Amino acid sequence: MLMRNQLVVDSYYTMESYDDLEYLLCKILFHSAPTLFGGKVASLICFKQNRRRNVLQLWNQYRKEIKKYIPLNFCELSRDEKHVVVLFYHSKRLGKNLKETSCHCFLQSCGYTSPHDIKSSLKCLRQRFVKSCPHEIGVFLGYPIEDVKCFASGKNEEPMVIGYWKVYSKVQEALNIFAQYDQAREDVSISLLEGIHPTQVVEKLYQAVS
């Protein structure tokens, strides 16, 4: 874990040497790595101004160009003058997830009229995101439906493990998935430290797993 934390710190220093588009691309690569390279359904990223750069401004300026380098679809869920929350998702995985009976029924109980349809479901998610981040976001992120339902129930049951989501069952399975997601982020960090240009990281890592 310490090694991974140091990798992240070192890769962030490397990011500072890039221009604005490359810097934004690095942030997206790292935070969406579990979706790009770890089998995750989707990743949620918040762009805002930080101490070094105004990432919100960079997103506004370059979001269309990002599509050239990141093979994921994205949807803005929430926006104000200070930040924007964006869902980067793998279309086939999300579509498959939404069609699963348990997820379908849960979303219907939350007020989704066409939960099997990605476009309709994302529209409803955006509407529900206006007030706060809704519990069913876990379905869109690919979390186990039983864990999503347990968290959404409001019973204040203590999770067995907290990682990428709160785990209430199948702990070992969740830990294996967490490790897979962590490895994807580590691979991105190592690639940047090796001097791989951010526009080439996706191609390099895809070749490594093919």
Backbone hydrogen bonds, N-H to C=O, Kabsch-Sander energy under -0.5 kcal/mol:
donor,donor_aa,acceptor,acceptor_aa,energy
5,N,1,M,-2.6
6,Q,2,L,-2.3
7,L,3,M,-2.2
8,V,4,R,-2.1
9,V,5,N,-2.2
10,D,6,Q,-2.9
11,S,7,L,-2.6
12,Y,8,V,-1.9
13,Y,9,V,-1.6
14,T,10,D,-1.8
15,M,11,S,-2.0
16,E,12,Y,-1.1
17,S,14,T,-1.6
18,Y,15,M,-2.0
23,Y,19,D,-2.7
24,L,20,D,-2.3
25,L,21,L,-2.3
26,C,22,E,-2.2
27,K,23,Y,-1.9
28,I,24,L,-2.1
29,L,25,L,-2.7
30,F,26,C,-2.4
31,H,27,K,-2.3
32,S,28,I,-2.3
33,A,30,F,-0.8
35,T,32,S,-1.0
36,L,32,S,-2.6
37,F,33,A,-3.4
38,G,33,A,-0.7
38,G,34,P,-0.9
40,K,34,P,-2.5
41,V,141,L,-0.6
42,A,141,L,-0.7
43,S,88,F,-2.8
45,I,43,S,-0.5
45,I,86,V,-2.8
47,F,45,I,-0.5
47,F,84,V,-2.8
48,K,46,C,-0.5
49,Q,82,K,-0.7
50,N,53,R,-2.5
55,V,48,K,-1.1
55,V,53,R,-1.4
58,L,54,N,-1.9
59,W,55,V,-2.6
60,N,56,L,-2.4
61,Q,57,Q,-1.9
62,Y,58,L,-2.6
63,R,59,W,-1.8
65,E,62,Y,-0.6
66,I,62,Y,-1.7
67,K,63,R,-0.6
67,K,64,K,-0.7
68,K,65,E,-1.9
69,Y,66,I,-1.7
70,I,66,I,-2.3
72,L,70,I,-1.9
73,N,89,Y,-2.2
75,C,87,L,-2.0
77,L,85,V,-2.9
78,S,85,V,-1.3
80,D,83,H,-2.3
84,V,47,F,-1.8
85,V,78,S,-2.7
86,V,45,I,-3.2
86,V,84,V,-0.5
87,L,75,C,-3.0
88,F,43,S,-3.0
88,F,86,V,-0.6
89,Y,73,N,-2.9
89,Y,87,L,-0.6
90,H,41,V,-2.5
91,S,89,Y,-0.7
94,L,90,H,-2.8
95,G,91,S,-2.8
96,K,92,K,-2.2
97,N,93,R,-2.3
98,L,94,L,-2.6
99,K,95,G,-1.2
100,E,96,K,-0.6
100,E,97,N,-1.0
104,H,100,E,-3.1
105,C,101,T,-2.8
106,F,102,S,-1.8
107,L,103,C,-2.6
108,Q,104,H,-2.0
109,S,105,C,-1.9
110,C,106,F,-0.9
110,C,107,L,-0.5
111,G,108,Q,-1.5
112,Y,107,L,-2.4
113,T,111,G,-0.5
117,D,114,S,-1.9
118,I,116,H,-0.5
121,S,117,D,-2.5
122,L,118,I,-2.7
123,K,119,K,-1.8
124,C,120,S,-2.1
125,L,121,S,-2.5
126,R,122,L,-2.4
127,Q,123,K,-1.9
128,R,124,C,-2.2
129,F,125,L,-1.5
130,V,126,R,-0.6
130,V,127,Q,-0.7
132,S,128,R,-1.0
137,I,134,P,-1.8
138,G,135,H,-1.6
139,V,136,E,-1.6
140,F,136,E,-0.9
141,L,137,I,-1.6
142,G,138,G,-0.5
142,G,139,V,-0.8
143,Y,138,G,-2.7
147,D,144,P,-0.6
148,V,144,P,-2.1
149,K,145,I,-2.8
150,C,146,E,-2.0
151,F,147,D,-2.3
152,A,148,V,-2.4
153,S,149,K,-1.2
154,G,151,F,-0.8
155,K,150,C,-0.5
160,M,167,V,-2.8
161,V,167,V,-1.3
163,G,165,W,-2.2
167,V,161,V,-3.2
167,V,165,W,-0.6
174,A,170,K,-2.0
175,L,171,V,-2.8
176,N,172,Q,-2.2
177,I,173,E,-1.7
178,F,174,A,-2.7
179,A,175,L,-2.2
180,Q,176,N,-1.7
181,Y,177,I,-2.4
182,D,178,F,-2.8
183,Q,179,A,-2.3
184,A,180,Q,-1.6
185,R,181,Y,-1.8
186,E,182,D,-2.5
187,D,183,Q,-2.6
188,V,184,A,-1.6
189,S,185,R,-2.4
190,I,186,E,-2.8
191,S,187,D,-2.1
192,L,188,V,-2.2
193,L,189,S,-2.2
194,E,190,I,-1.9
195,G,192,L,-1.3
196,I,191,S,-2.3
200,Q,197,H,-2.7
201,V,197,H,-0.7
201,V,198,P,-0.5
202,V,198,P,-0.5
204,K,200,Q,-2.3
205,L,201,V,-2.7
206,Y,202,V,-2.3
207,Q,203,E,-2.0
208,A,204,K,-1.3
209,V,205,L,-1.1
210,S,206,Y,-0.9
